[in-house]
């Protein structure tokens, strides 16, 4: 009973401390929401790299244009498959930019709303190919037309896809800063030493920290979804969106543990803050929070797999934006929990009660 009361008191004190810290409130709530609003207004106005197109069966018009070479090969890569379902799934998961099939004189282009730039580029290229083919048949009616089909529901908007990324960045920042700064503060002010001598069990102390961090993360998620679902933005939650909650909890545990490593090693607030920034900023860019990773060079996409934020963003995107089933987030949850376990062991070995 005493342990439960201690847990409640610590959790309440930590929560009040967070609410009174204006800088923490701004960095974990207001600042990420500003990015959400800005991204929703300017999304989709950048250039793009080489696009990948999958043909379902032979597509004579595209094959002929690719055979002639020229600049087309510099901007578009084409592969072929007979498995229509697999090809469409690749587009839905972001592994291909578009699927094209030829039905008589119509080229049907299947694209994803996940990347408005890439899908617009593919459709523009295929329109140009069709126009060239029609011009070659001068004096005759147009031989080919293009029909565009979105692989997701037509009502989906771009906000479906960048909301999870920005939310993941906000969650990771809050968890890491909260853990590292709290640990350094408690150690430098002697709070850890007093807790060590108190009858409160150590697991209760860290359990309270985890509970508060998860609670803050759930509030962040609720605020993000509330803003994104306003009519102006129009976020629509997919049927398995609830699976984002266990992904969120796994991500918070992982970044809390990483923050504990920083807090255990750093001796001052400035050092802890600098180290946290050095981890979180590259993670945000290489984890897909600010732009789709398929825009990045191959080496950068490979490096991104070492950043836990990629798995947090990807797991939430699968169930919130892409409309995939609950099982699609299980691999990401597994990776995040593994990161949390390894980082917790390292943090425990580095942990010290005071600076002596």
C-alpha positions, 0 to 999 in steps of 0.5 A, spaced: 500 500 500 505 504 501 508 503 494 502 505 491 501 511 495 509 513 493 507 511 486 501 516 486 505 522 489 511 521 485 507 521 478 503 527 481 509 531 482 512 529 476 506 531 472 506 538 476 513 539 474 512 538 467 506 542 467 509 548 470 515 548 465 513 552 460 519 551 456 518 543 456 510 545 454 512 549 448 518 544 445 513 538 446 506 541 445 506 547 441 512 547 437 510 540 434 503 543 432 506 549 429 510 544 424 503 540 423 500 546 421 506 549 416 507 542 413 499 542 411 499 548 408 506 547 404 506 540 403 507 537 396 511 543 392 518 540 392 522 537 386 523 529 386 528 524 384 527 518 379 521 514 380 519 507 380 514 504 375 511 497 375 508 494 369 503 489 370 504 485 363 506 488 357 505 496 356 507 497 349 507 505 349 511 505 355 516 499 353 517 503 346 518 510 350 523 506 354 527 503 348 528 509 345 532 512 351 533 519 352 532 523 358 526 518 360 531 513 363 534 518 367 527 520 371 524 513 371 525 506 372 521 500 370 520 493 372 514 488 370 510 483 374 504 478 373 502 479 380 497 485 380 495 484 387 503 484 389 504 490 385 498 494 388 501 493 395 508 495 393 505 502 391 500 502 397 506 501 402 511 506 398 515 501 395 514 503 388 511 510 386 506 507 381 503 501 377 501 501 370 497 497 366 494 497 359 487 495 357 486 496 350 488 504 348 487 506 355 493 506 360 491 505 367 496 508 372 495 506 380 498 511 384 498 513 392 496 519 396 502 518 400 507 522 396 503 527 392 510 529 388 512 522 386 505 520 384 504 527 380 511 526 377 509 519 374 502 521 371 506 527 368 511 522 365 505 517 362 501 523 360 507 525 356 509 518 353 501 518 351 501 524 347 508 523 344 505 516 341 498 520 339 502 525 335 506 519 332 499 517 329 498 524 325 492 525 322 488 519 326 484 519 332 488 519 339 490 512 340 491 512 347 488 515 353 491 515 361 486 513 366 489 515 374 486 510 380 488 512 387 490 505 390 487 508 397 480 511 398 480 517 394 478 521 400 485 520 403 489 527 403 496 528 404 495 529 412 494 522 413 501 521 411 505 526 415 501 527 421 504 520 424 511 522 422 511 529 426 507 526 431 513 521 432 518 526 432 514 530 438 513 523 442 521 522 441 523 529 443 518 529 449 521 522 452 528 523 451 528 530 454 524 528 459 528 522 461 535 526 460 533 532 464 530 529 469 535 524 471 541 530 471 536 534 475 535 529 480 542 527 481 545 534 481 540 537 486 541 531 491 534 528 490 537 521 487 541 520 494 535 522 498 530 517 494 536 512 495 535 513 502 528 513 503 523 507 503 521 508 496 523 502 492 527 504 486 522 500 481 517 505 483 521 511 482 522 509 475 515 506 474 512 513 475 517 516 470 515 511 465 507 512 467 508 520 466 511 519 460 506 515 457 501 519 459 504 525 456 505 521 449 497 520 449 495 527 451 500 529 445 497 524 440 490 526 442 492 533 441 495 532 434 489 528 432 484 533 434 488 538 430 489 534 424 481 532 424 479 539 424 475 540 417 480 545 414 485 539 415 481 533 414 485 527 417 481 521 417 482 515 421 483 508 418 480 502 421 486 500 425 488 507 427 488 504 435 494 500 433 498 506 433 497 506 441 501 500 442 506 503 437 506 509 441 507 506 448 513 502 445 516 508 442 516 512 448 519 506 452 525 506 447 526 513 447 525 514 454 531 508 455 535 512 450 534 518 454 536 515 460 543 513 457 544 520 456 542 522 463 546 517 466 552 519 462 552 527 462 554 531 468 550 537 466 544 540 463 547 543 458 551 536 456 544 532 456 541 537 452 546 538 447 547 530 446 539 529 446 539 534 440 545 531 437 540 524 437 533 527 436 535 532 430 538 526 425 533 521 427 527 526 425 530 527 418 533 520 417 527 517 420 522 520 415 519 525 420 520 531 415 520 528 408 519 521 405 525 517 405 524 514 398 526 521 396 533 520 399 539 517 396 540 509 397 545 510 402 541 515 406 535 510 406 540 504 408 543 508 414 535 510 416 534 503 419 539 504 425 534 510 427 529 507 432 524 513 430 524 510 423 520 504 426 516 509 430 514 513 424 513 507 420 508 503 425 504 509 426 503 510 418 501 503 416 495 503 421 493 511 421 495 513 414 496 507 409 490 503 412 493 497 413 491 491 418 494 491 425 499 486 424 503 491 419 505 494 426 508 488 429 515 488 426 516 495 428 513 494 435 518 488 436 524 493 434 522 498 438 521 494 444 528 491 443 531 497 443 528 499 449 531 493 452 538 494 450 538 501 452 535 500 459 541 495 460 546 500 458 543 505 462 542 501 468 550 500 467 551 507 467 547 509 472 550 513 478 546 516 484 550 522 485 556 525 481 561 523 486 
